[in-house]
Amino acid sequence: MIFAFTRVWLRMREGSIGIGMFIFWIVIWGLALVAVVKPGVTTSVANRLGIGRGVDAALYISIVLLFYLNFRSNVMMENLRHEITKLTREIAIK
């Protein structure tokens, strides 16, 4: 976990990620740390969600998060593709 925190910190310092993404990843890794140190927290979250075990809730939430991050990546790639196409057309016209 410490390795993950340091990687996020270094990426923010070098400017690879912004403050919003820094906070996002610190929260994600912080929640993972809490789940490892106090596994009862995942059980209480699971009970509130109507899921049997805490580990199941953690897996379900992780899968949803992965789908969301994949969606965001796809949207960003599509936007880049459109920008590249636009720039290519402008350069070809000149």
Secondary structure by P-SEA (a helix, b strand, c coil): caaaaaaaaaaaaaccccaaaaaaaaaaaaaaaaaaacaaaaaaaaaaaccccaaaaaaaaaaaaaaaaaaaaaaaaaaaaaaaaaaaaaaaac
